[in-house]
């Protein structure tokens, strides 16, 4: 086991200002080699090393030389932190760049975009004709991206009530938009 006087972890735990520099100098290579194995890029590995040494600093008081050596203690912290980072990366959806060739033809057509914008504006105008409860629920869902459970929590309403307001609001909005389309095309009878 290491000499308690020379123990970097004991010095880090006691708050010695130079101890972390010594810890980085002594164990930086070990942590870097582990980080490179777990990281897709050098930049990610650099971030991981920083996180590991922050964890070492935070948990230095847990080090017990009768259980493990300093390199083992630091390697365990590094391994846990690196696995956490890997799991976080795995949970994130993969993103890819869009180019015009991957978009459907309708998405590349400016006239199509203008039509979508006009339709969205008409829908926004017609939403004003819904009940205030339906408007609040639909705005949180459509503009706020909230789930029905989140809406229920925010508005302090039962989930079933939120579902009813959303369903009835969408049905009413569809009817209002259809009636408006009939007026615009002349199918609505006497104007």
Secondary structure, DSSP 8 states (H G I E B T S, - for coil): ---TTT-HHHHHHHT-TTHHHHHHHHHHHHHHHHHHHH-SSHHHHHHHHHHHHHHHHHHGGG--TTT--HHHHHHHHHHHHHHHHHHHHHHS-------TTTS-HHHH-HHHHHHHHHHHHHHHHHHTTS-HHHHHHHHHHHTT---HHHHHHHHT--HHHHHHHHHHHHHHHHHHHHHHHHHHHTTTS--
